[in-house]
Amino acid sequence: MKILYFLQWWWKKLDTWQKLWMVASFSFGAGLANDGPYKMYLISVLPAFVLLSVIKWACWDGVKNAWLEYNKEQEHLISIMKNKGS
């Protein structure tokens, strides 16, 4: 019973992208082990998630980092202007 509490605690600590990787990997494995009509759907989940992760990494993460750097520079310029005015 204690292992179930641990697993619940551990699952809550994971980020959303980590949970999605686990679900995608599980569905890929289930697709490999399955001979039913949904085999291709289950197998295609992991490559689709990998593609989305690469797009996120290539586009969104770069924009996010640039935005944070821009805000940091703006705050620095504002603090310099405030110090000159004093």
C-alpha positions as CSV (number, residue, x, y, z in Angstrom):
1,M,0.0,0.0,0.0
2,K,2.9,2.3,0.7
3,I,4.2,1.9,-2.8
4,L,0.9,3.3,-4.2
5,Y,1.2,6.4,-2.0
6,F,4.8,6.8,-3.3
7,L,3.7,6.4,-6.9
8,Q,1.0,9.0,-6.4
9,W,3.4,11.4,-4.8
10,W,6.0,10.8,-7.5
11,W,3.5,11.3,-10.3
12,K,2.4,14.7,-8.9
13,K,6.1,15.8,-8.8
14,L,6.5,15.2,-12.6
15,D,6.1,18.0,-15.1
16,T,3.5,17.7,-17.8
17,W,6.0,16.9,-20.6
18,Q,7.4,14.1,-18.5
19,K,4.0,12.6,-18.0
20,L,3.3,12.9,-21.8
21,W,6.6,11.1,-22.6
22,M,5.6,8.2,-20.3
23,V,2.1,7.9,-21.8
24,A,3.5,8.1,-25.4
25,S,6.1,5.5,-24.6
26,F,3.5,3.2,-23.0
27,S,1.2,3.5,-26.0
28,F,4.1,2.8,-28.3
29,G,4.9,-0.4,-26.4
30,A,1.3,-1.4,-26.3
31,G,1.1,-0.9,-30.1
32,L,4.1,-3.2,-30.6
33,A,2.5,-5.8,-28.4
34,N,-0.9,-5.5,-29.9
35,D,-2.1,-7.2,-33.1
36,G,-5.6,-5.5,-33.1
37,P,-7.0,-2.9,-35.4
38,Y,-5.6,0.0,-33.3
39,K,-2.0,-1.1,-33.6
40,M,-0.9,1.7,-36.0
41,Y,-2.6,4.4,-33.9
42,L,-0.9,3.3,-30.7
43,I,2.5,3.1,-32.5
44,S,2.2,6.5,-34.1
45,V,1.7,8.3,-30.8
46,L,5.4,8.3,-29.8
47,P,6.7,9.5,-33.2
48,A,4.1,12.3,-33.2
49,F,5.0,13.3,-29.7
50,V,8.7,13.3,-30.7
51,L,7.9,15.6,-33.7
52,L,5.9,18.0,-31.5
53,S,8.7,18.1,-28.9
54,V,11.3,18.9,-31.6
55,I,9.0,21.7,-33.0
56,K,8.5,23.0,-29.4
57,W,12.3,23.0,-28.9
58,A,13.1,24.6,-32.2
59,C,10.4,27.3,-32.1
60,W,8.8,28.0,-28.8
61,D,11.8,27.6,-26.4
62,G,13.9,30.0,-28.5
63,V,11.2,32.6,-28.5
64,K,10.6,32.2,-24.8
65,N,14.3,32.6,-24.0
66,A,14.5,35.7,-26.3
67,W,11.5,37.2,-24.6
68,L,13.0,36.6,-21.1
69,E,16.3,38.2,-22.3
70,Y,14.5,41.1,-23.8
71,N,12.6,41.8,-20.5
72,K,15.9,41.5,-18.5
73,E,17.5,44.1,-20.8
74,Q,14.5,46.4,-20.5
75,E,14.6,46.2,-16.7
76,H,18.3,46.9,-16.7
77,L,17.9,50.0,-19.0
78,I,15.1,51.3,-16.8
79,S,17.2,50.9,-13.6
80,I,20.1,52.7,-15.3
81,M,17.7,55.6,-16.3
82,K,16.3,55.8,-12.8
83,N,19.8,56.0,-11.3
84,K,20.9,58.8,-13.7
85,G,17.8,60.8,-12.8
86,S,18.6,60.7,-9.1
